[in-house]
Amino acid sequence: VARDPLGAVGEAVEGEGVLRLGAGEFAAEKLRITRPVRIEGVPGLTMLKTALVIEGTGDVSLSGLSFAGKGDDVLVSATDARDIAIDNCRFMGGGRGLVLERCSGAVRASVFRDQRDAALFALDSNGLEISSNTVSDIGANGIMVWTSEKREDGTLVCNIRISHIASIPGDTGQTGNG
């Protein structure tokens, strides 16, 4: 496991805005992104063992990355992010794979597996696209798209493969199973 003391992400944000990671496992306490950046990995071979937090920025792109967690971990979260692009990523384990609050952009061609609570939770989106993803072996909820008040949020959910969604809390679907 290689350690990245957040320096590479900081350098990418300050420099050309691109961080390319090779195959391998990279660990850090927590990665926080507050400026535009593109992080690319080798699909299925680049593993980030850290929580990734995106806050108040636009034009953040993640592609070819795998995220792993356990317990109640949220693997990747974004708040107030515009034009976020998550493509061909894998979210394995944890409590929730991806949490998006007040975000726009797209989550495409990604795999969510073995989350305890939910694969993807989106709250108060603005034109979010969730497409061509695979969601399986989830404890309670597949994809959850919520608003804090009744309104149109423009979220598009299409071409999703969903299998093996449980109801661990013991409910009958009111929380959105599947």
Helices and strands as residue ranges (DSSP letters): E 2-3, H 7-14, E 18-20, E 24-33, E 37-40, E 46-55, E 60-63, E 66-69, E 74-79, E 84-87, E 90-93, E 96-101, E 105-108, E 111-113, E 118-123, E 128-131, E 134-138, E 141-146, E 156-158, E 161-165
